[in-house]
Each structure stands twice: as structure tokens, then as C-alpha cells.
Amino acid sequence: MGTRPPSSVAMLAILALGATTLLWAPVATAQVRVDDNPLIGDRVKKVQGLGAGRSIDEIDEIDVKSILGSVIPSLVVAKVEQLGSGSFEERELATVSLRSMPVADEVLMAVLEKGGLDEEQRNRMLGVLRWRVLHRPRGAVGIRMEPAASGIRGVLVTEVIKDLPAERVLRVGDVILEINRAALATSSDLISKVQRLQPGDQIRMKVLRPVPADTPDAPGIIRLDRDRAFQEVDVEFPLGSYEKLGNDPTSSALGNPETMRRRARVEEIWARWGTDATTVAVALPLVEPENSPDASSRP
């Protein structure tokens, strides 16, 4: 591919952009229908910063052998060539095109792994992958939540958010026990499961819905004590979009396990193909804005 040497000004601008630290206040959502050894073999296992101290199972691995088996379409090749153009406008257009191109991220990783790029092309490819990982659409339910009361293992719905799925299918006081047959213990469990899915994906929930304490015994009626009775309800619905929550998906990862997972993924990419994993500036201490809502309270 191109071998045009980048100007020092262009390189400084690119590296400065790559090193920008972004802060945010995370959230989560959904809808229902009642009825330092970064490289081990060919897999990047663990990187510094947000990934440090986390279980390997919690971080998506970069499988280099699989990446090298990816077929790189001619359109991708053409756009990567354009990243090395002498025209700034052409380089910008190619960057935007690669961000939205309907190919797997592994295809773009294969371009980096196979090499032959100048510094401009390589840094722009890294920026494209960073953008794609952080901005990939997330599902949303549309609730505020907190841990369920003593005696129940699940997540208590404290508010439903307007114009999101929960408004139509969940009620304040509902306790969400399971999503897609996976039990929930904390708000983070719900955020992680919902935001790894796409808007429009169908999910199923098992919910405990409060009913009057004097409700007669019947199938599906559960009593925790004399004063608390619930009806077990199964709901199914397509997820809404995380974008409707108004959160910046690149902001602070504190309290949002899906954001942490994605930023760890970015670190892995930069650890293998960047000059320094910290160039992406996600290993710095993260501080929530003082007026931000509890990140774990809105899925």
C-alpha cells in the first residue's frame, strides 16, 4: 500500500486525537410482552489499564489466526489506500466510510496484521476500530433500578423511562429475575446482558410483579411472607436503543460493565497494533461528573 511519509504536523494531530480521554455517565435499557503479557501465542489475553486485574474470560480475545483467515474485500483495500492519500479531504472521507462499512471488525484487524501501511494509514485504521468498538449499537430496556429487597435475588424497577420498551411492559415495583434464562443478581448483570445485544433483538425476562397480600393462592403466585405476594410473569420484547438514553458511549466506564469491556477491547487493539496501549488514553483514572446519575441505575 502507500508509502507517502506523513508530515510531522499531521502525525502530531493524529496522535493527539488518539490520546484524547473521554468521560461519561453510563446507563442501560430493554422492552417486553406479557405472557502484562499482552501476547500469549496467537491470542492477546490481557493488557494494561482497564483490562488489568480482570479475568481473561471477561475480555474478548483477539484471535490472530482467525483474523489472518479473513478475506479483505476490494472495497476495504481501496479505502485503506485512500487513507494514505495526499489529500486531507480524501483521507477524511475514507475514514468515515470505514467506520460505517458493513464488514466485521476482524477484517479491519487483518489489514493491520498484514502490515504494509504507512503511519498515517495505520493510525487512522486504529482510530476507525476504536470508533467502531465504542460506538457499536447497544440495546436498552429503559428503566431505573436498584437491588431487590432482602429475600429476593434480582433487580427492582424503580422507574420506567418514556419512549423506551419498559414503558409498555414493565411496572415500577417489578423485580427482574432473569434475562434470556440467565439469572440476575445486580444492576451490572442486567446492563452487561442488555447492552451486549443490538436494538431490535428479542429478549425474554422472568419478572416478579407485586400483587395484594390477600391475593388467593394460585399457580404463579409467590409469597415471601404474610405481607408480600408476587405474581410470576414472563415477558418478551425487542430492545430499544441505548442512544435514546442520551449517554455518550465513549465516556467514563465506571459503573458500566459493557463500556469497560469495550474499552478493554480498544486497549487490546492498541497493545498489538499501536505504538503504546496508553496512546488511546483509556488507562487514566476515571472520575464521574459530580452531577451525573448513578451509572448502574438506568439499563
Buried (B, 14 or more C-beta within 10 A) or exposed (E): BBEEEBEEEBBEEBBEEBEEBBBBBBBBBBBBBEEEEBBEEEBBBBBBBBBEEBEEEEBEBBBBEBBEEBEBEEEBEEBBBBBBBEEEEBBBBBBEBBBEBEBEBBBBBBBBBEEEBBBBBBBBBBBBBBBBBBBBBBBBBBBBBBBBEEEBEBBBBBBBBEEBBBBBBBEEEBBBBBBBEEEBEBBBBBBBBBBBBBBEBEBBBBBBBBBEEEEEEEEEEEEEEEEBBBBEBBBBBBBBBBEBBEBBBBBBBBBBBBBBBBBBBBBBBBBBBBEEBBBBBBBEEBEBEEEBBBBBBBB
